[in-house]
Amino acid sequence: EVQLVESGGGLVQAGGSLRLSCAASGFTFDDYAIGWFRQAPGKEREGVSCISSSDGSTYYADSVKGRFTISSDNAKNTVYLQMNSLKPEDTAVYYCAAPDFYSGGSSWYQPSKYDYWGQGTQVTVSS
């Protein structure tokens, strides 16, 4: 079965950097889409970024554009989220997710479009 495991979270000061990893098993990255989401206590889960090998597209929430970069290493079946210039409002549990079928970039940010989820990794940014 498909499994996704996040790692790389931790505590960092504002302005610092972290790199999150999403390791996938049960499929290869020949044709894939992986989304990153985050959820803070009491808030809705929100889309952060997405990468699709089908069309080579990447997507970012406005709040992270210019600070976060999504990338993939197909040989390792891993997707990364490089997070720079971190802010306290970035504090959340970060999840990676994959759909059975990717329907296109217009809905990349919608959690309901994803079928498989990791268990999350905590990112805490101190002021």
Summary of the structure (lengths in Angstrom):
residues: 127
radius of gyration: 13.5
end to end distance: 40.2
largest distance: 40.3
contacts: 380
relative contact order: 0.31
helix: 9%
strand: 48%
